[in-house]
Amino acid sequence: MSATRRAAPRLRLVSDGPPKGAERGAAPSDAQLLAGLARGDRACADAMYDRYAADAERMLVRLCGQGPEIADLLHDVFLRAFERAHTIRDPAALRSWIVSVAVRRAREHLRRVARSRPRLDEVPPAQAAARDPEASLAVRRVYQLLDRLPPDDRIAFALRQIEGMKLTEVAEVCGVSLATAKRRIKRGSARFREMAQRDELLATWMGEDR
């Protein structure tokens, strides 16, 4: 990435009013959003972004850490979501599907990073860390250790241990079997704990969590 970073492209489209099928002032349903996207309704693209961008961004930060690339990754997630929304058959699955798109984009990014250089300077935003310098340092060290895990194990571990997803949810968003998700979480947890035990601060925190 060049020293002068380009601004993230705008996602919001110019809309012509509320999504069709929704009363003015009323929030459209996910079914209405998907139907509108299929028609090319720009208002529905805006509404879907407004509704689910925070979920997608949180997932990207959980998996990748906070960094300047998050805005670009989020942009990519919704470009893909807009393009592929027609593949969703159950409107109730829209949120989880967008999260899975974010997970796949994070995986691609982590694999690319793993082939270049370690990312040792990134700290996820956390109100507790902002108030507590020791917590901020611990969070930084957590993500330094996560940078050493293989991308697949890192993602499974972070989804389970940081995001708090159920095993079945981890398997679903990663697009793998439950057995594969369990193996990745087990490997990631074992490797993370092994490294963390060699860090005085993290070893203390982990001891307190037992």
Helices and strands as residue ranges (DSSP letters): H 30-39, H 42-64, H 70-84, G 85-87, G 91-93, H 94-114, H 127-131, H 133-146, H 151-157, I 158-162, H 167-174, H 178-196, H 200-209
